[in-house]
Amino acid sequence: MASEKMVVIQIKDSTVILAKERTSMCGKCPANMFCTGEKQTVSLEVDKAQFDLKVGDQVLVKTPATSGTKIAFVVYTIPTILFVVSLLITTSFLSETISFVISVSAVACYYLLLRLYDKKFRKKFRPQIIQILRD
């Protein structure tokens, strides 16, 4: 799990919107004086929990560690394999057009199941405020 400092920019009923300037390697780049890159701000909406927050408060936010490789595998590799395998199997005994439709339908069903899974387990992977940082 990683933690980051963020600033409260807006308070809603049960959530707050936090912001942080995007960190990058620009500070270490020798051409940073000449670069025309703009600063970017990342915003994030999280549950307020039990904290009494005000706009401008600095908070420490815990973000769950997720593997980018695992996410890419689940979102891109598995559907591609599913599409190719279902296309190869159905092409052997059906026309190409029907095989294509069946393969696309299989991938659509996979993404539907993935979406249902995501809704069920999303709360475990949401960022959380762990403390207010006072100066």
N, C-alpha and C positions, 0 to 999 in steps of 0.2 A: 504494500500500500504506500502510496506517495502522499505527501501533504504539501500544500501551497498556501501562501498568504494571498488573500483577496480582499477587496473593499466592497462594502455594501453600497449599492447605488440606487436601489429601489426596494421598498417593502410592500408586499402584498398581504393578503389575509393569512395564509399559512406558509407562504414561501417568501424567499428574498431573492433578489437578483444581484449577483456578485460580478465584479469585473476585475480584470488584471491585464496589464500590458503583456503582449506575447513576447516571450523571451526567445532570442535567436542567437545565432553565432555572429551577428553583425558587429558586436563590440570587439570581437577578436579579429575581425577582418581588417587587413591593412587599407582597404579601399573605402572604409566606412565614412570618411569625410566627404568623399566624392559621390557616394551612392545617393540615388534619389528615392530609395525605398521609404515607405511611410510606416509610422508606428501603427501597430494593429492592436486592438483591444479584444480580449476574449471575454464573453459574458456567459454566465451560467446561472440557472435557476435551481435552487435547492430548498429543502424543507427548513423552516425556521427552527423547528424542534422546540426546546424549552428556553432558548436564549432570548433575552430582551435586547433586541438590536435596534440601532439607529442608523440612518444614512450617514456614511462616512466611516463607520466602524471597520477596523481591520479584523479579519477572522482567519482562522486556520482551517482549511478544508481538506478532508481526507478523501482521496480518490482511490477506488479499488484498482489494484493492478490487474490488467487484462493483457493477454498476449496478442499482439498485432498479427502474428503468424497464425494463431489459432482462429482468430476472427476471419482473416482472409481465407483460410482453409474452409471454414464453415459457410462463408458467404459466396465464395467464388469457385473453389476447387470441387467441392461435393456436387453442386448443381451442374457443373460442366461434365463431370464423370457420369452423373445420372443421365444427362442429356445424350451423351455419346453412346453409353451402354444401351439405353432404351431404344435409341435410333438403330443401332446395329442389330439388336434382337428383333425388333418389329419389322425392319426392312426385309428380313429373311422370309417372312410369310405374309406381309401386307405391302401395299403400294407405298411409294416414297412419300406421297402427300399425306396419307393417313399416318404413316410412321412419324413424319415430322410433327403433325398435330398431336399425336400421342406423347411424343417426347417433350414438346413444349408444355403440354398439360401436366406431365409428371414434374417438370421443374416448377411450374406454377403451384402445384400442390405442395411441393417441398417448401417453397417460400411462404405459403400460407401456414403450414405447420411451424415453420421457424418464427413467424410473426406471433402465433399463439403462444409459443414457448417464451418468446421475448417478453410479452405482456405479463406472463405468469412470474418470471424470475427477474424482471427488471429492477425491482426495489433493492435486491441484494447488491447491485452494481452501481447504484446512484451515489454521487458524491454527498458527503455529510459534513456539516460544520462541527468541529470538535472543541473549539474554544474561541473566545474573543480575546484579541491581543490588545492590551492596554499599554500606552506609552508611559 
